[in-house]
Amino acid sequence: MPGIVHAPVVLLVEVLGLPTALKFVRRFGGGRVSIPRPARLKPEGAIVQAIGIEAAKALCEEWRGLEIMVPRFAAYRRAERDRKILLRSSQGISARRLALQFKISERHVFQIRAKGRKIRLPRRTIFKSGDP
């Protein structure tokens, strides 16, 4: 058996699709997973329990018999968290409540808000100046 194979994020998403890849990463991210050959895939196995039989079969076809290092998708998950914080913040939810909900400090919520204001593009209007 060749050592540990690093599973690239792009390939995981290509093989599993983004929602299933995220489920897989939530369960196994940052660790090693032995991928069985398709014939040895068991319904009670951890992979099948995490992502379902069809997705597990696709995973087995790509990395059959290998031990893979599963990425954490940290940058993607952080960006998604920040997007949710900005959305909920725009709905009037307080920094304190957001900090508790996302298990981060209030100061970090303020930093995410500030960063969001800097990168947000100005709203475009369908009206020309002077029109309603």
Secondary structure, DSSP 8 states (H G I E B T S, - for coil): ---EEE--HHHHHHHH-HHHHHHHHHHHTTSEEE---GGG--TTSHHHHHH-HHHHHHHHHHHTT-EEE----HHHHHHHHHHHHHHHHHTT--HHHHHHHHTS-HHHHHHHHHHHHHH------SS-TT--
